[in-house]
Amino acid sequence: MKTLITNIRFLAGVQPKEWRCAAGQDMRRLGVVENAWLLMEDDRIAGFGQMGAELPEAELHYDAQQGTVLPAWCDSHTHLVYAGPREGEFVDKICGLSYAEIARRGGGILNSADRLHEMSEDELYTQAMQRLHEAVACGTGCMEIKSGYGLNTADELKMLRVIRRMKQTSRVKIVSTFLGAHAVGRAYTGRQADYVDMLVSEMIPAVGEEQLADFIDVFCDEGFFTPEETRRILEAGARYGMRPKIHACELASSGGVEVGVACGALSVDHLESASDDDLRLLKGSATMPTLLPGTSFFLRMPYGQGRKMIDSGLPIALASDCNPGSTPSLDMKFVVSLACIQMRLLPEEALLAATLNGAAAMGLSTDYGSIAVGKKANLQLTKSIPSIAYIPYAYTRPLVEQVWLEGELVLKMKD
């Protein structure tokens, strides 16, 4: 089946198909074709160009009415499967309690783990799918989803089975990450070493035997897991084919980047407290620095040094970090706006960080994240806008009109 979109004012995100990601000055090369058409054949992009007298034939035809077409967002860091919101902690934050103080009082990650323990797999799936539909309505087409609110073997497996079910029932491209090392489970309070032993000897083999996770993650930070523990956990995951993606330097520069680079992590995420030494370690590595400005916004924390990273020649990816405690939002357009406003990224850089580089942070950029012949047709169409810069500029305005996933129209906003 061939589908033709015509009268596109801006076709944005046109990059060479061989680009795995963009770094440094190349992040300004968003690639825009004006007054364009785009052809999809089945689930892939078959061609594109400028409007003219001769257009390709197709069974289906959509008039973009001068809207902008760009790749669907590639959100490479989410905690989408969880058992309800934590708005009570939102009030605690307003009253002055820190993230660490809330955790010490039994809130935070352990609060979510307690609630998830009581919820059935079907209930978790229903809630998570509602959130996934919300993400698609915001223009997202690829997503990483972590476990990490189970913190015991049965509940971590429950979360990962929900994610597997979402992969099977949604057109969104989903990758799964085992995050049993999100915190120390309540049953192991005061016995972190024993919890790590259990992770390595019990949890990871159970996840690996069911092939439930593409990646493995560790919260390697001050007050959580040490670099030595992180390395041990990652090495155990590698034996089952799980590649590392690490929470690092959210609260302090605590060795997470170093162990991530040494272990070949696909990405190191957060980096709000990354040091100059951390940035030097990332240069020349295959590890994608992934920044989560929604977390900084919600928790009133420092923002990652996106401008400095790009100016030093690094690539960066942007992701939502959607979770119930510190970033309850799936709106990647707002993430792009925050990156421009708070990190001083140019619109082109932020858009590329949320598409091609986000795909690279999930190992998906061969097929997703840019406009190129042969890539998957995961696209979003916006309302008519005056320029590409208008996307982050209009930071609260809903712009998405239509979303195609694997070449199929899955979302059409009402007139």
C-alpha positions as CSV (number, residue, x, y, z in Angstrom):
1,M,0.0,0.0,0.0
2,K,1.4,3.4,-1.0
3,T,0.4,6.6,0.9
4,L,1.2,10.1,-0.4
5,I,1.3,13.2,1.8
6,T,1.4,16.4,-0.2
7,N,1.5,20.2,0.4
8,I,3.9,19.9,3.3
9,R,5.2,23.3,4.2
10,F,8.3,22.0,6.0
11,L,9.6,18.4,5.8
12,A,12.0,18.4,8.7
13,G,14.5,15.8,10.0
14,V,15.9,14.8,6.6
15,Q,19.3,13.2,7.3
16,P,21.5,10.7,5.5
17,K,20.3,7.2,6.2
18,E,23.7,6.2,7.4
19,W,23.8,8.7,10.3
20,R,23.6,6.8,13.6
21,C,23.4,10.0,15.4
22,A,24.6,13.7,15.1
23,A,27.2,15.3,17.3
24,G,28.6,18.8,17.8
25,Q,28.1,21.2,14.9
26,D,26.2,18.5,13.0
27,M,23.3,18.8,15.4
28,R,22.4,22.1,13.6
29,R,21.9,20.1,10.4
30,L,18.2,19.3,11.0
31,G,17.6,18.9,7.2
32,V,14.5,20.7,5.9
33,V,12.7,20.5,2.5
34,E,10.2,23.2,1.9
35,N,7.0,22.8,-0.1
36,A,7.3,19.0,0.0
37,W,5.7,15.7,-0.6
38,L,6.4,12.3,1.1
39,L,5.6,8.8,-0.1
40,M,5.2,5.8,2.2
41,E,5.1,2.2,1.0
42,D,3.7,-0.2,3.6
43,D,5.6,0.6,6.8
44,R,8.6,2.5,5.3
45,I,9.4,5.9,3.7
46,A,9.6,5.3,-0.1
47,G,10.5,8.8,-1.3
48,F,10.2,12.6,-0.8
49,G,10.8,15.8,-2.7
50,Q,9.5,19.2,-3.6
51,M,6.0,19.7,-4.9
52,G,5.8,19.9,-8.7
53,A,3.8,18.8,-11.7
54,E,4.8,15.2,-11.4
55,L,4.0,13.4,-8.2
56,P,4.2,9.7,-7.3
57,E,1.1,7.5,-7.6
58,A,-0.4,6.2,-4.4
59,E,-3.6,4.4,-3.3
60,L,-4.1,6.9,-0.4
61,H,-3.5,10.6,-0.4
62,Y,-3.4,13.1,2.4
63,D,-3.2,16.8,2.0
64,A,-1.0,18.3,4.8
65,Q,-2.5,21.7,4.2
66,Q,0.8,23.4,4.8
67,G,1.5,21.6,8.0
68,T,5.0,20.4,9.0
69,V,6.0,16.7,8.8
70,L,8.8,15.5,11.0
71,P,9.9,12.2,12.6
72,A,7.8,11.0,15.5
73,W,9.6,11.7,18.8
74,C,11.9,9.0,20.1
75,D,11.6,9.0,23.9
76,S,14.6,7.0,25.2
77,H,14.0,7.2,29.0
78,T,10.6,6.5,30.6
79,H,9.1,4.7,33.6
80,L,5.7,4.4,32.0
81,V,4.5,1.3,33.9
82,Y,3.6,2.4,37.4
83,A,0.7,2.1,39.9
84,G,-0.8,5.5,39.9
85,P,0.3,9.1,40.6
86,R,2.1,10.5,43.7
87,E,0.6,14.0,43.9
88,G,0.9,13.9,47.7
89,E,4.7,14.1,47.2
90,F,4.2,17.0,44.8
91,V,2.7,18.9,47.7
92,D,5.6,17.8,50.0
93,K,8.0,19.3,47.4
94,I,6.1,22.5,47.4
95,C,6.4,22.6,51.2
96,G,10.2,22.3,50.9
97,L,11.0,18.6,51.2
98,S,13.8,17.4,49.0
99,Y,13.7,14.3,46.8
100,A,16.1,12.5,49.3
101,E,14.0,13.6,52.3
102,I,10.8,12.2,50.8
103,A,12.6,8.9,50.0
104,R,13.8,8.7,53.6
105,R,10.2,9.1,54.9
106,G,9.1,6.0,52.9
107,G,8.0,7.9,49.8
108,G,9.5,8.0,46.3
109,I,10.4,4.8,44.6
110,L,9.5,2.6,47.5
111,N,6.0,4.2,47.7
112,S,5.5,3.2,44.0
113,A,6.8,-0.3,44.7
114,D,4.3,-0.8,47.6
115,R,1.4,0.3,45.4
116,L,2.5,-1.8,42.4
117,H,2.8,-4.9,44.5
118,E,-1.0,-4.7,45.1
119,M,-1.9,-4.2,41.5
120,S,-2.6,-7.0,39.0
121,E,-0.8,-7.3,35.7
122,D,-4.0,-6.5,33.8
123,E,-4.6,-3.3,35.8
124,L,-1.0,-2.2,35.2
125,Y,-1.3,-2.9,31.5
126,T,-4.6,-0.9,31.2
127,Q,-3.0,2.1,33.0
128,A,0.2,2.0,31.0
129,M,-1.7,1.7,27.7
130,Q,-3.7,4.8,28.5
131,R,-0.4,6.7,29.1
132,L,1.0,5.3,25.9
133,H,-2.0,6.7,23.9
134,E,-1.3,10.0,25.6
135,A,2.3,9.9,24.4
136,V,1.2,9.1,20.8
137,A,-1.2,12.1,20.9
138,C,1.9,14.2,21.7
139,G,3.7,12.8,18.7
140,T,5.8,10.0,20.2
141,G,6.5,6.9,18.1
142,C,9.4,5.2,19.8
143,M,9.8,4.6,23.5
144,E,12.0,2.9,26.1
145,I,10.1,1.7,29.2
146,K,11.8,0.6,32.4
147,S,10.9,-1.7,35.2
148,G,12.1,-0.6,38.7
149,Y,9.0,-0.3,40.8
150,G,8.9,-3.9,41.7
151,L,12.2,-4.3,43.6
152,N,11.5,-8.0,44.1
153,T,11.7,-10.8,41.6
154,A,8.0,-11.4,41.2
155,D,7.0,-7.8,40.8
156,E,9.9,-6.9,38.5
157,L,8.8,-9.8,36.2
158,K,5.3,-8.5,36.4
159,M,6.3,-5.1,35.1
160,L,8.5,-6.5,32.3
161,R,5.6,-8.8,31.2
162,V,3.4,-5.8,31.0
163,I,6.0,-4.1,28.8
164,R,6.2,-7.2,26.6
165,R,2.5,-7.2,26.2
166,M,2.6,-3.5,25.2
167,K,5.2,-4.3,22.6
168,Q,2.9,-6.9,21.1
169,T,-0.3,-4.8,21.1
170,S,0.9,-1.3,20.1
171,R,2.4,0.1,16.9
172,V,4.7,2.3,19.0
173,K,8.2,0.9,18.8
174,I,9.0,-0.1,22.4
175,V,12.3,-1.3,24.0
176,S,12.4,-2.7,27.5
177,T,14.8,-2.1,30.3
178,F,15.3,-4.0,33.5
179,L,15.9,-1.6,36.4
180,G,15.8,-3.8,39.5
181,A,18.6,-1.6,40.8
182,H,16.4,1.4,41.0
183,A,16.5,1.4,44.8
184,V,16.9,-1.2,47.6
185,G,13.7,-3.2,48.1
186,R,11.9,-2.6,51.4
187,A,12.6,-6.2,52.5
188,Y,16.3,-5.4,52.3
189,T,16.4,-2.1,54.2
190,G,19.9,-1.7,55.6
191,R,21.2,-4.7,53.7
192,Q,22.1,-3.2,50.3
193,A,24.9,-5.7,49.7
194,D,22.4,-8.6,50.2
195,Y,20.0,-6.9,47.8
196,V,22.7,-6.7,45.1
197,D,23.6,-10.4,45.7
198,M,19.9,-11.2,45.1
199,L,19.8,-9.1,42.0
200,V,22.7,-10.9,40.5
201,S,21.9,-14.4,41.5
202,E,18.1,-14.4,41.2
203,M,16.5,-11.4,39.5
204,I,18.8,-11.1,36.5
205,P,18.7,-14.9,35.6
206,A,14.9,-14.9,35.9
207,V,14.6,-11.9,33.6
208,G,17.2,-13.4,31.2
209,E,15.5,-16.8,31.0
210,E,12.2,-15.2,29.9
211,Q,14.1,-12.7,27.6
212,L,12.1,-9.9,29.0
213,A,14.6,-7.0,28.7
214,D,16.6,-5.5,25.9
215,F,18.6,-3.4,28.4
216,I,19.7,-3.3,32.0
217,D,19.9,-0.1,34.1
218,V,21.3,0.9,37.5
219,F,20.6,4.0,39.5
220,C,24.3,4.7,40.1
221,D,24.3,7.9,42.2
222,E,24.9,9.3,45.6
223,G,22.8,7.4,48.2
224,F,21.9,4.7,45.7
225,F,24.2,2.1,44.1
226,T,28.0,2.5,44.0
227,P,30.1,2.2,40.8
228,E,31.4,-1.1,42.0
229,E,27.9,-2.5,42.6
230,T,26.8,-1.0,39.3
231,R,29.6,-2.8,37.4
232,R,28.8,-6.1,39.0
233,I,25.1,-5.8,38.1
234,L,25.8,-4.7,34.5
235,E,28.2,-7.6,34.0
236,A,25.6,-10.0,35.2
237,G,23.1,-8.5,32.8
238,A,25.5,-8.7,29.9
239,R,25.6,-12.5,30.3
240,Y,22.0,-12.5,29.3
241,G,22.4,-10.1,26.4
242,M,21.2,-7.0,28.2
243,R,23.2,-3.9,27.2
244,P,23.6,-1.1,29.9
245,K,21.7,2.1,30.1
246,I,22.6,4.0,33.3
247,H,21.0,6.6,35.6
248,A,24.1,8.7,36.3
249,C,25.0,12.0,37.9
250,E,21.5,13.1,38.8
251,L,22.4,14.0,42.4
252,A,26.2,14.1,42.2
253,S,29.1,13.2,40.0
254,S,29.5,9.8,41.6
255,G,31.2,7.5,39.0
256,G,28.3,6.5,36.9
257,V,29.6,7.9,33.7
258,E,33.0,6.2,34.2
259,V,31.5,2.8,34.8
260,G,29.0,3.4,32.0
261,V,31.6,4.2,29.4
262,A,33.8,1.3,30.6
263,C,30.9,-1.2,30.3
264,G,29.9,0.1,26.9
265,A,26.6,1.6,28.0
266,L,24.4,2.7,25.1
267,S,23.5,5.8,27.1
268,V,24.1,7.5,30.4
269,D,21.0,9.4,31.5
270,H,20.2,12.5,33.7
271,L,23.7,14.1,34.0
272,E,22.4,17.1,35.9
273,S,25.5,17.0,38.1
274,A,28.0,15.8,35.5
275,S,31.5,17.2,35.9
276,D,34.0,18.3,33.2
277,D,35.8,15.1,33.8
278,D,32.6,13.2,33.1
279,L,32.2,15.0,29.8
280,R,35.8,14.2,28.8
281,L,35.1,10.5,29.5
282,L,32.2,10.6,27.1
283,K,34.2,12.1,24.2
284,G,35.2,9.4,21.8
285,S,32.9,6.8,23.4
286,A,29.9,5.2,21.9
287,T,27.8,6.2,24.9
288,M,25.0,8.7,24.3
289,P,24.6,11.5,26.9
290,T,20.9,11.7,27.6
291,L,19.4,14.8,29.3
292,L,16.0,14.9,31.0
293,P,15.1,18.6,31.4
294,G,11.5,17.7,32.6
295,T,13.1,16.3,35.8
296,S,15.0,19.6,36.4
297,F,11.9,21.6,35.8
298,F,9.7,19.5,38.1
299,L,12.2,19.2,40.9
300,R,13.8,22.6,40.5
301,M,17.2,21.1,40.0
302,P,20.1,22.3,37.9
303,Y,19.7,21.5,34.2
304,G,22.2,19.3,32.3
305,Q,25.0,21.2,30.4
306,G,23.5,20.6,27.0
307,R,25.0,23.6,25.4
308,K,28.5,22.8,26.7
309,M,28.2,19.2,25.6
310,I,27.3,20.1,22.0
311,D,29.9,22.8,21.8
312,S,32.6,20.3,22.9
313,G,31.6,18.0,20.0
314,L,29.4,15.5,21.9
315,P,26.0,14.3,20.8
316,I,23.1,14.5,23.2
317,A,19.6,12.9,23.3
318,L,16.6,14.3,25.0
319,A,14.0,12.2,26.8
320,S,10.9,12.7,29.0
321,D,11.8,10.6,32.1
322,C,8.0,10.2,32.5
323,N,7.4,8.8,36.0
324,P,5.0,9.3,38.9
325,G,7.4,11.1,41.3
326,S,9.7,13.5,39.5
327,T,8.4,13.9,35.9
328,P,4.7,13.1,35.4
329,S,4.7,14.2,31.7
330,L,5.0,12.5,28.4
331,D,5.0,15.7,26.3
332,M,8.3,15.6,24.3
333,K,7.5,18.9,22.7
334,F,7.7,20.5,26.1
335,V,11.0,18.7,26.7
336,V,12.3,20.2,23.4
337,S,11.1,23.7,24.6
338,L,12.9,23.3,28.0
339,A,16.1,22.3,26.2
340,C,16.0,25.5,24.2
341,I,14.9,27.8,27.0
342,Q,17.0,26.4,29.9
343,M,19.9,24.7,28.2
344,R,20.3,27.2,25.3
345,L,20.0,24.6,22.6
346,L,19.0,25.9,19.1
347,P,15.6,24.6,17.9
348,E,17.4,22.4,15.3
349,E,19.6,20.8,17.9
350,A,16.8,20.1,20.3
351,L,14.6,18.6,17.6
352,L,17.4,16.4,16.4
353,A,18.2,15.3,20.0
354,A,14.6,14.3,20.5
355,T,14.4,12.3,17.2
356,L,17.5,10.8,15.6
357,N,19.7,10.9,18.8
358,G,16.8,9.6,20.9
359,A,16.6,6.7,18.5
360,A,20.3,6.2,18.8
361,A,20.0,6.1,22.6
362,M,17.8,3.0,22.1
363,G,19.9,1.4,19.4
364,L,17.1,2.1,16.9
365,S,18.5,4.8,14.6
366,T,19.0,2.5,11.7
367,D,15.2,2.5,11.3
368,Y,13.8,5.4,13.2
369,G,14.4,9.1,14.1
370,S,14.9,10.7,10.7
371,I,13.4,11.2,7.2
372,A,15.3,8.9,4.8
373,V,14.2,6.4,2.1
374,G,14.0,3.0,3.6
375,K,13.4,4.1,7.2
376,K,10.3,3.2,9.1
377,A,7.4,5.6,8.4
378,N,6.9,6.9,12.0
379,L,5.8,10.5,11.4
380,Q,4.0,13.4,13.0
381,L,2.1,16.1,11.1
382,T,1.7,19.5,12.8
383,K,-0.7,22.4,12.2
384,S,0.5,25.0,9.8
385,I,3.4,26.9,11.5
386,P,5.5,29.8,10.3
387,S,8.9,28.2,11.0
388,I,10.7,25.2,12.6
389,A,11.6,27.4,15.6
390,Y,7.9,27.8,16.3
391,I,7.7,24.2,17.6
392,P,9.7,24.9,20.8
393,Y,8.6,28.6,20.9
394,A,4.9,27.7,21.2
395,Y,5.8,25.7,24.3
396,T,2.2,24.9,25.5
397,R,0.3,25.0,22.2
398,P,-0.8,21.5,21.0
399,L,0.5,21.3,17.4
400,V,0.1,17.6,16.4
401,E,-2.6,17.0,13.9
402,Q,-1.9,13.5,12.7
403,V,0.5,10.6,13.6
404,W,1.6,7.7,11.4
405,L,3.2,4.7,12.9
406,E,4.7,2.0,10.6
407,G,3.0,3.8,7.7
408,E,-0.5,3.6,9.3
409,L,-2.5,6.7,10.4
410,V,-3.1,6.0,14.1
411,L,-4.1,9.5,15.3
412,K,-6.1,12.2,13.6
413,M,-7.2,15.2,15.7
414,K,-10.8,16.4,15.2
415,D,-11.3,19.6,13.3
